[in-house]
Amino acid sequence: PPVKTKQVILADTVTASGAVLGARFATHAGAQATVQGSKTLGVFKTDAADGDDVTVELIGITYVDAGGVIAVGADLIADANGKAITNPEAGGEVVAGVARSVGADGGQVQILLK
C-alpha cells in the first residue's frame, strides 16, 4: 500500500467542544465543523470526547475524511459533517486547503492546509 505522508508544521492543543472525530475539520471554538463552507482552524488529529484535550493540525500536509469525489488540486472546504468537499463556489465559502490526492466519500484525501 502507498505510504501516507504527513508533514505537519504546526499543531496546537484545544479543548474539544462536543465529541469530535479525528481527520475532520475543527472550528476555532474546538468543535467539529458543522456549517458547510465555514472558517476552520485545522484538522483534528484524533477522536475526542467533550471537554478532552485534543490536537489540531494547523499548518502543513495531513489527511482529512472526504465527503465526496475530490480531484488533485481542488480547493477544499468543510461540509456539514466536518469532512472535506470540493468548493462549489456558491459564494462565501472559506477554503481550508488544497487537495494533494484524489478522494472519495468514505475515504481520505491528502490536504495542504491553508
Secondary structure as GFF3:
##gff-version 3
##sequence-region A 1 114
A	DSSP	beta_strand	7	15	.	.	.	ID=ss1
A	DSSP	beta_strand	25	26	.	.	.	ID=ss2
A	DSSP	beta_strand	42	44	.	.	.	ID=ss3
A	DSSP	beta_strand	53	65	.	.	.	ID=ss4
A	DSSP	beta_strand	75	78	.	.	.	ID=ss5
A	DSSP	beta_strand	84	86	.	.	.	ID=ss6
A	DSSP	beta_strand	97	99	.	.	.	ID=ss7
A	DSSP	beta_strand	108	113	.	.	.	ID=ss8
###
